[in-house]
Amino acid sequence: MELIWILGLKPIAAYLALERLMADEKNPFEALQALMLENLEKVQGATQSYIDMVEKAMQGLPGANHERIADFKTYLERKVAANRDFLEKLLRAKDFQEALRIQVEYFQSQLKAVAEDASKISAQIFKGPTAA
C-alpha cells in the first residue's frame, strides 16, 4: 500500500492502471515497470515546480543573497537529477544482480558527493561571510 502512495496514485487508480497495463503486457513485471516509469516522469515535473517555488520564496526574503540562492537551487536540481537517474536505472534493471550493482554505484556516488559538498561548505565557512 505504501508503494502505491509513493507512486503518487490513489489505491483504486493504481489498481486500475496496473490492471490496464497488465492486460496489454505479457509480462506483469514489465507492466509495473512501465507504470512506475510513467509516474517518475510526473514526479519530475512536480519536483521542478516545487524547487522553483522555493527559489522564489527565498528571493522574496529581505536581504536575500541571490548568488547563494542560485547555488542552492543548482545543488537541489543536481540531487534531484541524480536520484531520478538512479530510479530510472533501477527500474530498467534486467535482474537482481544488475539492480544490486546499480544500488552500490549510486551509494558510492552519494558518498563521494557528500564529501565534496562538505569540503565546499567548510571552505565557505572558513572563507567568511561575503557582501550581499
C-alpha positions as CSV (number, residue, x, y, z in Angstrom):
1,M,0.0,0.0,0.0
2,E,2.8,2.4,0.8
3,L,4.4,1.8,-2.6
4,I,1.2,3.0,-4.3
5,W,1.3,6.2,-2.4
6,I,4.9,6.7,-3.3
7,L,4.0,6.3,-6.9
8,G,1.5,9.2,-6.5
9,L,-1.6,7.2,-7.1
10,K,-4.7,6.5,-5.0
11,P,-5.1,2.8,-4.4
12,I,-8.1,2.3,-6.7
13,A,-6.5,4.4,-9.5
14,A,-3.2,2.4,-9.1
15,Y,-5.0,-0.9,-9.2
16,L,-7.0,0.1,-12.4
17,A,-3.9,1.5,-14.1
18,L,-1.9,-1.7,-13.3
19,E,-4.7,-3.9,-14.4
20,R,-4.9,-2.0,-17.7
21,L,-1.2,-2.3,-18.3
22,M,-1.1,-6.0,-17.4
23,A,-3.8,-6.7,-19.9
24,D,-1.6,-5.1,-22.6
25,E,1.7,-6.6,-21.5
26,K,2.6,-10.3,-21.5
27,N,4.9,-9.9,-18.5
28,P,3.4,-8.4,-15.3
29,F,6.9,-7.1,-14.2
30,E,7.1,-5.1,-17.5
31,A,3.6,-3.6,-16.8
32,L,4.6,-2.5,-13.3
33,Q,7.9,-1.2,-14.6
34,A,6.1,0.9,-17.3
35,L,3.7,2.3,-14.7
36,M,6.5,3.3,-12.4
37,L,8.5,5.0,-15.2
38,E,5.4,6.9,-16.2
39,N,4.9,8.1,-12.7
40,L,8.6,9.0,-12.4
41,E,8.1,11.5,-15.3
42,K,5.1,13.0,-13.5
43,V,7.1,13.4,-10.3
44,Q,9.9,15.1,-12.2
45,G,7.6,17.9,-13.3
46,A,6.1,18.4,-9.8
47,T,9.6,18.4,-8.2
48,Q,10.9,21.1,-10.6
49,S,7.8,23.3,-9.8
50,Y,8.5,22.9,-6.1
51,I,12.1,23.8,-6.5
52,D,11.1,26.9,-8.5
53,M,8.6,27.9,-5.8
54,V,11.2,27.5,-3.0
55,E,13.6,29.7,-5.0
56,K,11.0,32.5,-5.5
57,A,10.1,32.4,-1.8
58,M,13.8,32.6,-0.7
59,Q,14.4,35.5,-3.1
60,G,11.5,37.4,-1.6
61,L,13.1,37.4,1.8
62,P,14.7,40.7,2.9
63,G,18.4,40.7,2.5
64,A,18.4,37.6,0.3
65,N,21.7,36.6,-1.2
66,H,20.7,35.8,-4.8
67,E,24.0,34.2,-5.6
68,R,23.7,31.7,-2.7
69,I,20.1,31.1,-3.6
70,A,21.1,30.2,-7.2
71,D,23.8,27.9,-5.8
72,F,21.3,26.2,-3.5
73,K,18.8,25.7,-6.4
74,T,21.6,24.3,-8.5
75,Y,22.5,21.9,-5.7
76,L,18.9,20.8,-5.3
77,E,18.5,20.2,-9.0
78,R,21.7,18.2,-9.1
79,K,20.5,16.0,-6.3
80,V,17.0,15.5,-7.8
81,A,18.6,14.6,-11.2
82,A,20.9,12.1,-9.5
83,N,18.0,10.5,-7.7
84,R,15.9,10.4,-10.8
85,D,18.7,8.8,-12.8
86,F,19.2,6.2,-10.1
87,L,15.5,5.3,-10.0
88,E,15.3,5.1,-13.8
89,K,18.3,2.8,-14.0
90,L,16.9,0.7,-11.1
91,L,13.6,0.4,-12.8
92,R,15.2,-0.7,-16.0
93,A,17.4,-3.3,-14.3
94,K,17.1,-6.7,-16.0
95,D,17.8,-8.8,-13.0
96,F,18.5,-8.7,-9.2
97,Q,22.3,-8.7,-9.8
98,E,22.1,-5.6,-12.1
99,A,19.8,-3.9,-9.6
100,L,22.3,-4.5,-6.8
101,R,25.1,-3.2,-8.9
102,I,23.1,0.0,-9.6
103,Q,22.4,0.5,-5.9
104,V,26.1,0.1,-5.0
105,E,27.2,2.5,-7.6
106,Y,24.6,5.0,-6.5
107,F,25.6,4.7,-2.9
108,Q,29.3,5.2,-3.7
109,S,28.5,8.3,-5.8
110,Q,26.4,9.7,-3.0
111,L,29.3,9.2,-0.5
112,K,31.6,11.0,-2.9
113,A,29.1,13.8,-3.4
114,V,28.7,14.2,0.4
115,A,32.5,14.5,0.8
116,E,32.7,17.1,-2.0
117,D,29.8,19.1,-0.5
118,A,31.3,19.0,3.0
119,S,34.6,20.3,1.5
120,K,32.8,23.2,-0.3
121,I,30.8,24.1,2.8
122,S,33.8,24.1,5.1
123,A,35.7,26.3,2.5
124,Q,32.8,28.8,2.6
125,I,32.7,28.8,6.4
126,F,36.4,29.5,6.7
127,K,36.3,32.0,3.9
128,G,33.9,34.1,5.9
129,P,30.8,35.9,5.0
130,T,30.7,37.7,1.7
131,A,28.9,41.0,1.0
132,A,25.3,40.5,-0.1
